Amino acid sequence: MIRYAHPFVPAALMAALVFSDAFGVNLQTQDFLFVSTHRRPVQVESDDKVAYVLTEGGVLLYDYRRKLWVDNIGAGRNIKDIAYNASKSQLLMQLADNTVLEYNPSFRRVSQTSTPFNKTATGTPGGDLTGLSLGSDFFFLGDAVRDSYNRRAPVNTSRIFDYDNLWLLTAGHGAFLGSARRKELAHNAFGLYDSSVTAVYSDGKTLWFGGAKSDGALVRASLELAGWRSFLAQQDYQFPDGSIRDIVAWRGYIWLATAKGVVRHDPGTGRFQVYRRMLGSTDLQINRLHVHQDRLYAGTERGIASLSDLGGQFTGNEIPLSSAPSVLDFHSRGGDLWAATEYGLLVLRPNGWRSFKDVTREDVPEGTSVRVTTVGFYDSSLYWAGEDRLYAKARHQEPRTVFTQDGIFRITIVGNILYAGSPTGVRAYNLKNKLWVDFQLQNGIPGTKVQTFAVTPDHLWVGTDLGVMRIRVRPYLP
């Protein structure tokens, strides 16, 4: 069986490289975008077409004509200053070690340059901001902008470009763009509230992101990455913990697996409801959520709970093990629900939960009494992952190793492609021709650890401890 790994390098994140591997793939600039946190913008440079905003997560490029953020430049590069030459459409970025990078807007490429870093600020000071309207969710109080929770964000700078374009940058609430003439500004956010992304989900209309911090947020955006909004944890008794491990939609609500129970979010009203008590305990860590036969299942640190009625509570599921395991993943196949646990695979049948051996009537030590992190089906073959490899088992056949990979935490099968996420990247494996392509941190995805991924019809989303990469993946599938 011949397999090829295909690395890629995002051109706007690294200088262009030439691969010696004949099967190497160089990801084109139009095929990716990196999204990270931008709550603390400190500088803006602009002409009449575009604006560059330096933030904690990179340099954001805003297109006035399209009214959209179109790029996040140099994410993870520790940029300390930017300079813009409007006549040459040239952006220079100075790093913490005084290295100078240049951004090519035509190719969306960042490269090192010998051009001296000479800074001449564009625009003029914003002047008197008294009486400026900030919309319904924000207001001025003293020298800062406050939100509806009365959280204070000092103003970093205000600057006017081309008479009407006024930017106001705040430390905590991000950027505002509007008109000095009309005395109004609109919140113009792009990106995540937290840099560490542990959950990504799309319900077909909206994208939802979750982070790792208990005081983090549920973040919402449109599929076009516009209309960003953050719902902060610990501001509401019904959303006590923002450490989000999984997100699903069920019965018109968004459901969150958190470190302290399941949280239900109503997208229409913005309200939350927490389910803190289940399996005889309070504030259990929830690892995974899954909808099966119009019932919501929660994989917890101590077993499986389920919910059938929005007005009720989660009830426990009896499982054929002497102690309650941590449940890490689910997969539905027909009427069966498979669960991956730290003590092996379990299967829900009409007569209750059964062990792997009870269902297959075979001894399969690779999936029994061992830690199984994720599970899925393709045709009639079962796939699951342990700590260092992916297994496959056809009916009445011995399990085989598909490939080895340390730390596989989740698999998702879409068509013929099996996606396997590990701390170093995401592998897209073609189950028909046995070829694969790897999207890895070492090839340019910002971050030190991959923590989650999701697949939508057009994109692969890779969540790391620095943000999330959106990749137009179809041209690169094996």
Secondary structure as GFF3:
##gff-version 3
##sequence-region A 1 478
A	DSSP	three_ten_helix	29	31	.	.	.	ID=ss1
A	DSSP	beta_strand	32	35	.	.	.	ID=ss2
A	DSSP	beta_strand	43	46	.	.	.	ID=ss3
A	DSSP	beta_strand	50	55	.	.	.	ID=ss4
A	DSSP	beta_strand	58	63	.	.	.	ID=ss5
A	DSSP	beta_strand	68	73	.	.	.	ID=ss6
A	DSSP	beta_strand	79	85	.	.	.	ID=ss7
A	DSSP	three_ten_helix	86	88	.	.	.	ID=ss8
A	DSSP	beta_strand	90	95	.	.	.	ID=ss9
A	DSSP	beta_strand	100	104	.	.	.	ID=ss10
A	DSSP	beta_strand	109	112	.	.	.	ID=ss11
A	DSSP	beta_strand	124	125	.	.	.	ID=ss12
A	DSSP	beta_strand	138	141	.	.	.	ID=ss13
A	DSSP	beta_strand	144	147	.	.	.	ID=ss14
A	DSSP	beta_strand	152	161	.	.	.	ID=ss15
A	DSSP	beta_strand	165	170	.	.	.	ID=ss16
A	DSSP	beta_strand	174	179	.	.	.	ID=ss17
A	DSSP	beta_strand	184	187	.	.	.	ID=ss18
A	DSSP	beta_strand	197	202	.	.	.	ID=ss19
A	DSSP	beta_strand	206	211	.	.	.	ID=ss20
A	DSSP	beta_strand	217	222	.	.	.	ID=ss21
A	DSSP	beta_strand	229	232	.	.	.	ID=ss22
A	DSSP	beta_strand	244	250	.	.	.	ID=ss23
A	DSSP	beta_strand	253	258	.	.	.	ID=ss24
A	DSSP	beta_strand	261	265	.	.	.	ID=ss25
A	DSSP	beta_strand	272	275	.	.	.	ID=ss26
A	DSSP	beta_strand	277	278	.	.	.	ID=ss27
A	DSSP	beta_strand	281	282	.	.	.	ID=ss28
A	DSSP	beta_strand	286	291	.	.	.	ID=ss29
A	DSSP	beta_strand	296	300	.	.	.	ID=ss30
A	DSSP	beta_strand	303	307	.	.	.	ID=ss31
A	DSSP	beta_strand	315	316	.	.	.	ID=ss32
A	DSSP	beta_strand	327	333	.	.	.	ID=ss33
A	DSSP	beta_strand	336	341	.	.	.	ID=ss34
A	DSSP	beta_strand	344	349	.	.	.	ID=ss35
A	DSSP	beta_strand	352	355	.	.	.	ID=ss36
A	DSSP	alpha_helix	356	360	.	.	.	ID=ss37
A	DSSP	three_ten_helix	365	367	.	.	.	ID=ss38
A	DSSP	beta_strand	374	378	.	.	.	ID=ss39
A	DSSP	beta_strand	381	385	.	.	.	ID=ss40
A	DSSP	beta_strand	389	393	.	.	.	ID=ss41
A	DSSP	beta_strand	400	404	.	.	.	ID=ss42
A	DSSP	beta_strand	410	414	.	.	.	ID=ss43
A	DSSP	beta_strand	417	422	.	.	.	ID=ss44
A	DSSP	beta_strand	425	430	.	.	.	ID=ss45
A	DSSP	beta_strand	436	440	.	.	.	ID=ss46
A	DSSP	three_ten_helix	441	443	.	.	.	ID=ss47
A	DSSP	beta_strand	450	455	.	.	.	ID=ss48
A	DSSP	beta_strand	460	464	.	.	.	ID=ss49
A	DSSP	beta_strand	467	471	.	.	.	ID=ss50
A	DSSP	three_ten_helix	474	476	.	.	.	ID=ss51
###
